[in-house]
Amino acid sequence: MRDFRRLAVWEKSRELVLALYRTTKLFPREEMCGLVSQNRRCSASVAANIAEGCGRKGNGEFHRFLQIAAGSGANGTTIFF
């Protein structure tokens, strides 16, 4: 079992989540159920999948969760960055 908090990629994903929440707080209220919600969930999913992969046995499962995290990142957060 790996400690995900020691991974630079997890720390960067955590910073992304925090930055995205700060940024989307400034969005118009009518976007809360659409664009804001989707991007917040996508960014949080990246960090969560990295952490979950660290709790799995073997490198194969860890790599699978990293791929899932990469897919979550490509799903929505690229709109802003």
C-alpha positions in Angstrom: 0.0 0.0 0.0 1.4 3.3 -1.1 1.0 6.6 0.7 -0.8 8.8 -1.9 0.1 12.0 0.1 3.8 11.4 -0.9 3.0 11.5 -4.6 3.7 14.7 -6.4 0.9 14.0 -8.9 -1.6 13.6 -6.0 -0.5 16.9 -4.5 -0.8 18.7 -7.9 -4.3 17.2 -8.3 -5.2 18.4 -4.9 -4.0 21.9 -5.7 -6.1 21.8 -8.9 -9.2 20.9 -6.9 -8.6 23.8 -4.6 -7.9 26.3 -7.4 -10.9 25.1 -9.4 -13.2 25.6 -6.4 -11.9 29.1 -5.8 -12.3 29.9 -9.5 -15.7 28.5 -10.0 -17.0 30.3 -6.8 -16.8 33.4 -9.0 -19.0 31.9 -11.8 -22.6 33.0 -12.3 -25.2 31.3 -10.1 -27.0 29.8 -13.1 -23.8 27.7 -13.9 -23.8 26.0 -10.5 -25.7 22.9 -11.8 -23.9 22.7 -15.1 -20.3 23.8 -15.9 -19.3 24.4 -12.3 -20.6 21.1 -11.0 -19.1 19.0 -13.8 -15.7 20.6 -13.4 -15.6 20.3 -9.6 -16.6 16.6 -9.8 -14.0 15.9 -12.5 -11.1 17.5 -10.6 -12.1 15.8 -7.3 -12.3 12.5 -9.2 -8.6 12.8 -10.3 -7.3 13.1 -6.7 -9.7 10.4 -5.5 -8.7 7.9 -8.1 -5.0 8.4 -7.4 -5.6 7.9 -3.7 -7.8 4.8 -4.4 -5.1 3.3 -6.7 -2.6 3.6 -4.0 -4.7 1.4 -1.7 -4.9 -1.4 -4.3 -2.6 -4.4 -4.5 -0.1 -4.6 -7.3 1.1 -2.2 -9.9 -1.4 -3.3 -12.5 -4.4 -2.0 -10.4 -2.5 1.1 -9.5 -1.8 1.9 -13.1 -5.4 1.3 -14.0 -6.6 3.9 -11.5 -4.0 6.3 -12.8 -5.5 5.8 -16.2 -9.0 6.5 -14.8 -7.7 9.6 -13.1 -6.2 10.8 -16.4 -9.5 10.2 -18.1 -11.3 12.2 -15.4 -8.9 15.1 -15.9 -9.5 15.1 -19.6 -13.2 15.1 -19.1 -13.7 18.7 -18.0 -11.0 20.6 -16.2 -9.1 21.3 -19.4 -11.8 24.0 -20.2 -10.1 26.3 -17.7 -6.4 25.5 -18.1 
